[in-house]
Amino acid sequence: MSKISVIAKLTVAEGKASELEAAVTALIAAADEEPGLEVYSCHAANDEPGVYYFFEVYTDGDAVKVHGRGEAMKPAMAALGGLLAGRPEIIAMKPIAAKGLEL
């Protein structure tokens, strides 16, 4: 099976950026329970205040299916819900080439 990469765009609710950043830090730590999640990182957009992007790489489709369902991830992901201005935008892709990542 081939790896799957994901970009998720999150827009934070007004005045909730610092809370979101704290919640994201906890979420990244909780992701340790997902062995099929190889890269899980969050980035603040330079040109769009309040917009954050997750970049994720999974070993395969099965790893994507279990993402967020673990004992630590469920509450960590739920904590993000009240901090967002809307639903995340998700783009799933097939990685072609990468530095620092075995494809």
C-alpha positions, -999 to +999 in steps of 0.1 A: +000+000+000+012+035-006+015+063+019-011+090+022-004+126+030-030+151+042-032+188+045-059+201+069-068+238+070-082+251+103-096+285+110-096+295+146-126+312+162-122+349+171-099+354+201-091+317+205-057+315+188-037+310+220-061+283+232-059+266+199-021+265+200-022+250+235-047+224+223-026+216+193+004+210+214-015+185+235-029+169+203+006+164+188+017+147+220-013+124+220-005+114+184+023+092+198-003+065+203-007+062+165+021+041+150+008+046+115+010+083+117+045+092+106+044+130+103+019+152+123+027+189+124+008+221+127+018+254+112+004+290+115-001+307+082+021+338+078-003+357+056-036+346+071-040+354+108-061+327+125-054+301+099-035+269+108-024+240+086-018+204+096+006+184+075+002+146+080+017+115+065+003+080+072+017+046+063-015+036+045-052+039+044-057+018+074-037+043+095-059+071+082-090+052+093-079+048+129-066+084+132-082+102+162-098+071+176-073+063+204-077+069+241-054+100+241-064+113+207-102+114+212-103+140+239-074+159+224-092+162+191-125+171+208-108+200+226-102+216+192-139+216+183-150+247+203-120+267+191-127+266+154-147+290+133-159+261+111-151+226+099-115+219+088-108+217+051-091+184+043-071+175+012-058+139+009-029+132-014-004+106-026+032+116-018+055+115-048+089+126-034+101+139-001+133+147+018+135+131+052+107+107+046+109+072+032+082+067+006 
